[in-house]
Amino acid sequence: MIKGERAKEVWVVLLIVAAAFLLRYWHLSSLGWVDEKSASYLGMILTDSSILHFSDADSYTSMAKDVLEGRGLNLPFNPPMVTFLLIALYKVFGYDYFAAKIVYALLGSLALIPVYWVARELFGKAVAFATILLCAGSFTLIMLVGALNIENVYLFTLSVAVAAFVALYRERGLAGKYPLAFAFVFGLCSAAALLTRSEFALILAVFFVMGVLKRGWGRAHKAKVAVFAVIGLALALAPYTYRNYVYMADFNNQVPSAHLPVFVPVAMNGPFNFVEGHSPYANGTYAPAVAGELKDGYMANLNAADPVHLAFLRDGFRIGWEYAKHTPKKELENLPVKARVFLRGFANGFLLNNFMAGMEGGSESMADSFVPDSKWLLWLLFALFGVGAVLLCKEGISQKLLPLAPVGAVLFTCVVFYGLSRLVYPVLPFFFMVASVALVWLWRKLNCAVAKPYLVAAIVAAVFIVAGFAQSRQRTILAKEPMGGYGKFHLTVLEKVPK
């Protein structure tokens, strides 16, 4: 039984997690955030409001319904974890979007526990408290629970996988007593994250390098840990990989001209997105005009009879590379755009007035759906992150660089494919973690509360949470009148979905 100071710490963490859930539930259920019952942002408010048409979320629900209504699982275009989760939720609750979003709110809140544990293990309690308080009150992380999409689920699976690796690397608890068995569990956790977003493969590569460089383990032990982790990963991926093999072999038989790959362990969207990101139509963010795949939700409308679609799925990396080689000037022009969208993803994370951005604005409306308001705080967070990153890098190659891996993976994805700021949202906890490292370092440089993490937590809560929500409610989230440079975006009123 946990007693003393440790028990106090556990209760404080649980209270923060409970507060995070209540904020998310309030956001889902309260009309105080909007002034029109007929509108929502990414379907996050009302029980009978559609998920946003023209979004991935629309396609995930469509595919889940296909399975539940006997039409079978579709082409393995995107990683399947969200579809699997929605199948389970709709099976239990029926097509009750509000109930599904409550589960999303629970996942988003519970993710704070592994985030706290990782921050505490690497940097201490003060950084850990500051990190999860920022996560609990982050406007973007709250809003994610309303979109039945990848981001909130990946936030959870990513956090659990990172925590499992830290436990294995630092030999904590069961990971220290039974390292090989825990390596197997880590493999399972990694598979869950990989099946949520393919980008996790980059983070998994960082884990592998850190394991190879770890001191204190002999080569034989490192090899055993790696083998057991790979076994866990492979066993979790095997059923879906086999299903995809059968499906793709049948697909190729029905469409002889397709010649699509039959070995698809996770998803096929990599080549497709790569060619889009480097096509002559690409603008650095998204290029829906390439094949018209986004007309009604691109995953639901991949046309097996369209040779362009098939070529993108089969040869997207080669085609995209040919585009890039022949348009180097355009590639260079798009890099600053991608970097700007990447940074805006972090800017969207906190203390911003958020407004509906209609789809008429084009690709940037999807990438830049939030209007920055508190510029001073925005630059403060960026400055803290920069200082924190420098502090971590000064220690050389060490486990404390781990929070930079998810951020780096998103940056790599934005540069290689295209900029989309919502790619950043699931890694916001690690952005906040690095910023909190700098915050606590500055605190201690001023000789303040060296051993008082609860005071640090209280001040972070007062400054960021209270001020953030006070500002967020200054104006309605929705706005019909033009707002400076974002005036080209219009309010999108969504149709009701029949119950």
C-alpha positions in Angstrom: 0.0 0.0 0.0 1.3 3.5 -0.9 1.8 5.7 2.1 3.3 9.0 3.0 4.6 11.5 0.5 4.2 9.0 -2.4 0.5 8.6 -1.6 0.1 12.4 -1.6 1.8 12.5 -5.0 -0.5 9.8 -6.4 -3.6 11.6 -5.2 -2.5 14.9 -6.7 -1.9 13.2 -10.0 -5.2 11.5 -9.9 -7.0 14.8 -9.1 -5.3 16.5 -12.1 -6.4 13.6 -14.3 -9.9 13.8 -13.0 -9.9 17.6 -13.6 -8.6 17.0 -17.1 -11.5 14.6 -17.8 -14.1 17.0 -16.3 -12.7 19.8 -18.6 -13.0 17.5 -21.6 -16.5 16.3 -20.6 -17.6 19.9 -20.0 -16.3 20.8 -23.4 -18.2 18.0 -25.1 -21.5 18.6 -23.2 -21.7 22.3 -22.6 -23.1 24.7 -25.1 -21.3 27.5 -23.3 -18.5 27.1 -25.7 -20.6 27.9 -28.8 -23.5 30.2 -29.6 -25.3 28.1 -32.3 -26.8 24.6 -31.7 -26.4 23.8 -35.4 -22.6 24.2 -35.5 -19.7 22.4 -34.1 -15.9 22.1 -34.7 -14.9 18.6 -35.9 -18.2 17.3 -34.5 -17.0 17.8 -31.0 -19.9 19.5 -29.2 -23.4 18.0 -29.8 -24.6 14.4 -29.6 -26.4 14.6 -32.9 -23.8 16.6 -34.9 -21.9 15.1 -37.7 -18.2 14.6 -37.6 -16.6 17.0 -40.0 -17.3 16.2 -43.6 -14.0 16.2 -45.6 -12.1 14.8 -42.7 -10.3 11.6 -41.9 -12.8 11.2 -39.0 -15.6 10.8 -41.5 -13.8 8.0 -43.2 -13.0 6.1 -39.9 -16.7 6.1 -38.9 -17.6 5.1 -42.5 -15.3 2.1 -42.4 -16.4 1.1 -38.9 -20.0 1.1 -40.1 -19.0 -1.0 -43.1 -17.7 -3.7 -40.8 -20.6 -3.6 -38.4 -23.1 -3.7 -41.2 -21.5 -6.7 -42.9 -19.7 -5.0 -45.8 -16.2 -5.8 -44.5 -13.1 -3.8 -43.8 -11.9 -1.6 -46.6 -8.5 -1.1 -48.3 -5.7 -0.7 -45.6 -5.0 2.9 -46.5 -4.5 4.4 -43.0 -3.4 2.6 -39.8 -6.4 0.7 -38.4 -6.4 1.3 -34.7 -9.0 4.1 -34.7 -11.3 2.1 -37.0 -10.9 -0.9 -34.6 -11.7 1.3 -31.6 -14.8 2.8 -33.3 -16.0 -0.6 -34.3 -15.9 -1.6 -30.6 -17.5 1.6 -29.4 -20.3 1.5 -31.9 -20.9 -2.2 -31.1 -21.3 -1.3 -27.5 -23.1 2.0 -27.7 -24.6 2.0 -31.1 -24.0 4.9 -33.4 -23.8 7.3 -30.4 -21.1 9.8 -31.3 -21.3 11.5 -27.9 -20.7 8.2 -26.0 -17.7 7.6 -28.3 -16.3 11.0 -27.6 -16.7 10.4 -23.8 -14.4 7.4 -24.3 -12.0 9.6 -26.2 -12.1 12.1 -23.3 -11.2 9.2 -21.0 -8.3 8.1 -23.1 -7.0 11.7 -23.4 -7.2 12.1 -19.7 -5.6 8.8 -18.8 -2.7 9.6 -21.1 -1.6 12.1 -18.5 -0.6 9.2 -16.2 2.2 7.7 -18.4 3.2 11.3 -19.4 3.6 12.2 -15.8 5.5 9.0 -15.0 8.0 9.6 -17.9 8.6 13.2 -16.9 9.1 12.2 -13.3 11.5 9.5 -14.2 13.6 11.7 -16.5 13.3 15.1 -14.9 11.7 14.9 -11.4 8.4 15.8 -9.9 8.4 19.5 -10.6 8.8 19.1 -14.3 6.2 16.2 -14.2 3.6 18.3 -12.5 4.1 21.3 -14.8 3.9 19.0 -17.8 0.6 17.3 -17.0 -1.0 20.6 -15.9 -0.2 22.1 -19.2 -1.6 19.0 -20.9 -4.8 19.1 -18.7 -5.5 22.7 -19.7 -4.2 22.7 -23.3 -7.1 23.9 -25.4 -6.1 21.7 -28.4 -5.8 18.5 -26.3 -9.2 19.2 -24.9 -10.6 19.8 -28.4 -9.1 16.6 -29.8 -11.5 14.5 -27.8 -14.4 15.7 -29.9 -12.9 14.5 -33.2 -13.3 10.7 -33.7 -9.9 10.8 -35.4 -6.3 9.5 -35.0 -4.8 12.3 -32.9 -6.4 11.6 -29.5 -5.9 7.8 -29.7 -2.3 8.3 -30.8 -1.7 10.6 -27.8 -2.7 7.7 -25.6 -0.9 4.8 -27.4 2.3 7.0 -27.9 2.4 7.9 -24.2 2.0 4.3 -23.1 4.7 3.1 -25.5 7.2 5.8 -24.4 6.5 5.0 -20.7 7.0 1.3 -21.4 10.4 2.0 -23.1 11.5 4.3 -20.2 10.6 1.6 -17.7 12.5 -1.0 -19.7 15.5 1.3 -20.2 15.7 2.3 -16.6 14.8 -1.2 -15.3 12.0 0.1 -13.1 9.6 -2.2 -11.3 8.6 -5.3 -13.3 10.8 -4.2 -16.1 13.8 -4.6 -13.8 12.7 -8.0 -12.4 11.6 -9.5 -15.7 13.3 -7.6 -18.5 12.6 -10.1 -21.2 8.9 -10.4 -20.4 8.6 -6.6 -20.2 10.4 -6.3 -23.5 7.7 -8.4 -25.0 5.1 -6.1 -23.4 6.9 -3.1 -24.8 6.7 -4.7 -28.2 2.9 -5.0 -27.8 2.6 -1.4 -26.7 4.8 -0.3 -29.7 2.5 -2.2 -32.1 -0.5 -0.4 -30.7 1.2 2.9 -31.3 2.3 1.9 -34.8 -1.2 0.7 -35.7 -2.4 4.1 -34.7 0.1 6.1 -36.7 2.9 4.9 -39.0 5.1 7.8 -37.9 5.8 5.9 -34.7 8.3 3.8 -36.7 10.7 6.7 -36.5 10.4 6.9 -32.8 10.8 3.1 -32.6 14.1 3.5 -34.5 15.2 6.1 -31.8 14.4 3.6 -29.1 16.5 0.9 -30.9 19.5 3.2 -31.1 19.2 4.2 -27.4 19.0 0.5 -26.5 22.1 -0.3 -28.5 24.0 2.6 -26.8 22.8 1.8 -23.3 25.5 1.2 -20.8 25.3 -1.6 -18.2 23.8 -4.2 -20.6 26.1 -6.7 -22.3 25.6 -7.4 -26.0 23.9 -10.7 -25.3 21.4 -9.1 -23.0 20.7 -6.3 -25.5 20.1 -8.9 -28.2 17.7 -10.8 -26.0 15.7 -7.7 -25.1 15.6 -6.7 -28.8 14.4 -10.2 -29.8 11.6 -10.3 -27.3 10.5 -6.8 -28.2 10.4 -7.7 -31.9 8.4 -10.9 -31.0 5.8 -8.8 -29.2 5.7 -6.3 -32.1 5.4 -9.0 -34.7 2.7 -11.0 -32.9 0.6 -8.0 -32.6 1.0 -7.0 -36.2 0.6 -10.5 -37.6 -3.2 -10.9 -37.7 -3.7 -7.6 -39.4 -0.8 -8.2 -41.8 -2.3 -11.6 -42.8 -5.7 -10.1 -43.3 -4.2 -7.4 -45.5 -2.3 -10.1 -47.5 -5.6 -12.0 -48.2 -7.4 -8.7 -49.0 -4.7 -7.3 -51.3 -4.2 -10.6 -53.1 -8.0 -10.7 -53.8 -7.9 -7.1 -54.8 -5.2 -7.7 -57.4 -7.1 -10.7 -58.8 -10.2 -8.5 -59.3 -8.2 -5.6 -60.7 -5.4 -7.2 -62.7 -3.9 -3.8 -63.6 -3.5 -2.8 -59.9 -0.3 -4.8 -59.0 -0.6 -3.4 -55.5 1.7 -4.7 -52.7 0.3 -7.7 -50.8 2.5 -7.2 -47.7 1.0 -4.3 -45.8 1.8 -4.7 -42.1 0.3 -1.3 -41.2 -0.9 1.1 -44.0 -0.6 2.1 -47.6 -0.9 5.9 -47.2 2.8 6.6 -47.1 3.4 6.5 -50.9 0.1 8.2 -51.6 0.8 11.1 -49.2 4.4 11.3 -50.5 3.4 11.9 -54.1 0.8 14.4 -53.0 3.3 16.3 -50.9 5.7 16.6 -53.8 3.4 16.9 -56.8 3.4 20.0 -59.0 0.2 21.1 -57.2 1.6 20.8 -53.7 1.6 24.0 -51.7 3.6 22.7 -48.7 0.5 21.8 -46.7 -1.8 19.6 -48.7 -2.6 19.1 -52.4 -6.2 17.7 -52.7 -6.4 18.7 -56.3 -3.9 16.0 -57.4 -6.5 13.2 -57.8 -9.6 14.7 -56.3 -9.4 12.1 -53.6 -10.8 14.5 -51.0 -14.1 15.2 -52.6 -16.1 13.2 -50.1 -13.5 11.9 -47.7 -10.6 10.4 -49.5 -10.3 7.0 -47.8 -13.9 6.2 -48.7 -13.4 7.3 -52.3 -10.2 5.7 -53.5 -11.3 4.5 -56.9 -9.9 1.1 -57.9 -10.7 1.8 -61.5 -8.7 5.1 -61.5 -5.1 4.4 -62.7 -3.9 7.6 -61.0 -5.1 6.3 -57.6 -3.5 2.9 -58.2 -0.3 4.5 -59.3 -0.1 6.6 -56.2 -0.7 3.6 -54.0 1.8 1.4 -55.8 4.5 3.8 -56.9 4.0 6.9 -54.8 7.5 7.1 -53.5 9.1 6.8 -56.9 6.6 9.3 -58.5 7.0 11.8 -55.7 10.8 11.6 -55.9 10.7 12.2 -59.6 8.5 15.3 -59.0 11.0 16.5 -56.4 14.0 16.0 -58.6 12.4 18.0 -61.5 11.0 20.8 -59.3 13.8 21.7 -56.8 12.9 25.3 -56.7 9.3 24.5 -55.7 10.6 22.1 -53.0 12.7 24.8 -51.5 9.8 27.3 -51.6 7.6 24.7 -49.8 10.1 24.1 -47.0 9.4 27.4 -45.1 5.7 26.7 -45.5 6.1 23.3 -43.9 8.2 24.7 -41.1 5.6 27.4 -40.4 2.8 24.9 -40.2 4.9 22.7 -38.0 5.4 25.6 -35.6 1.8 26.6 -35.7 0.9 23.2 -34.5 2.6 24.0 -31.2 1.2 27.5 -31.2 -2.2 26.0 -31.3 -1.6 24.1 -28.2 -2.4 26.7 -25.6 -3.9 30.0 -24.6 -5.4 30.8 -28.0 -8.8 32.0 -29.1 -9.9 29.3 -31.4 -12.3 29.8 -34.3 -14.0 27.6 -36.9 -12.1 27.5 -40.1 -14.3 26.5 -43.0 -13.0 24.2 -45.8 -13.5 26.9 -48.5 -10.2 28.4 -47.4 -8.3 25.6 -49.1 -5.5 23.4 -47.7 -4.2 25.9 -45.2 -7.6 26.0 -43.5 -7.1 22.5 -42.4 -3.6 23.1 -41.3 -4.2 26.4 -39.5 -7.6 26.0 -37.9 -6.7 28.2 -34.9 -6.0 31.9 -34.7 -3.1 32.8 -32.3 -4.1 35.5 -29.8 -1.6 35.6 -26.9 1.6 36.3 -28.8 3.6 37.0 -25.7 2.7 33.5 -24.2 3.2 31.9 -27.6 6.8 33.2 -27.8 7.4 32.4 -24.1 6.5 28.7 -24.8 8.7 28.6 -27.8 11.6 30.2 -25.9 11.1 27.8 -23.0 11.1 24.8 -25.4 14.3 26.2 -27.1 16.1 26.6 -23.7 14.9 23.1 -22.6 16.1 21.5 -25.8 19.6 23.2 -25.4 19.7 22.0 -21.7 18.9 18.4 -22.8 21.4 18.4 -25.7 24.2 19.7 -23.4 24.1 16.4 -21.6 25.1 14.6 -24.8 23.5 11.4 -26.0 21.3 10.3 -23.0 17.9 9.1 -22.1 16.9 12.7 -21.4 16.8 13.4 -25.1 13.8 11.1 -25.4 11.1 13.8 -25.3 12.7 15.3 -28.4 12.2 12.1 -30.4 8.4 12.5 -30.9 8.8 16.2 -31.8 11.6 15.3 -34.3 9.4 12.5 -35.8 6.7 15.0 -36.6 9.2 17.5 -38.0 10.6 14.8 -40.3 7.0 13.8 -41.4 6.2 17.5 -42.1 9.3 18.0 -44.2 9.2 14.7 -46.1 5.5 14.7 -46.8 3.6 17.9 -46.2 2.8 20.3 -43.4 -0.3 19.6 -41.4 -0.4 21.2 -37.9 -2.7 18.6 -36.4 0.2 16.1 -36.9 1.8 17.9 -34.0 -1.1 17.7 -31.5 -0.4 14.2 -30.1 3.2 15.2 -29.3 2.2 18.4 -27.4 2.8 16.6 -24.0 6.5 16.2 -25.0 6.7 19.8 -26.2 5.3 20.8 -22.8 7.7 18.5 -21.1 10.8 20.1 -22.7 9.4 23.6 -22.0 8.8 22.6 -18.3 12.4 21.5 -18.1 13.4 25.0 -18.9 10.8 26.5 -16.6 12.0 24.5 -13.6 15.7 25.2 -14.5 15.0 29.0 -14.5 13.1 28.6 -11.3 16.0 27.0 -9.6 18.5 29.5 -11.1 16.5 32.1 -9.2 16.9 30.0 -6.0 13.2 29.5 -5.7 11.5 26.4 -4.4 14.4 24.1 -5.2 12.6 21.2 -3.5 9.0 22.4 -3.7 7.4 20.9 -6.9 3.9 21.4 -5.5 4.5 25.1 -5.4 5.8 25.0 -9.0 2.7 23.1 -10.0 0.4 25.6 -8.2 2.0 28.5 -10.0 1.8 26.8 -13.4 -1.8 26.0 -12.8 -2.6 29.6 -11.8 -0.8 31.3 -14.7 -1.5 28.9 -17.5 -4.8 27.2 -16.7 -6.8 30.0 -15.1 -5.5 32.6 -17.6 -6.0 30.2 -20.5 -9.6 29.5 -19.8 -10.4 33.1 -18.9 -9.1 34.1 -22.3 -10.7 31.3 -24.2 -14.1 32.5 -23.1 -13.7 36.1 -24.0 -15.4 35.5 -27.3 -17.3 32.6 -28.8 -15.3 30.0 -30.6 -17.3 30.5 -33.7 -17.0 33.7 -35.7 -18.9 34.8 -38.8 -17.1 38.1 -39.5 -13.7 38.3 -41.2 -10.8 38.2 -38.8 -7.7 39.8 -40.4 -5.7 37.5 -42.6 -8.0 34.6 -41.7 -11.1 36.3 -43.2 -11.2 34.0 -46.2 -12.3 31.2 -43.9 -16.0 30.8 -43.3 -18.1 29.3 -40.6 -19.0 25.7 -41.5 -22.4 24.6 -40.3 -22.7 20.8 -40.4 -25.7 18.8 -41.2 -27.3 16.7 -38.5 -26.8 12.9 -38.7 -30.1 10.9 -38.3 -30.1 8.8 -35.2 
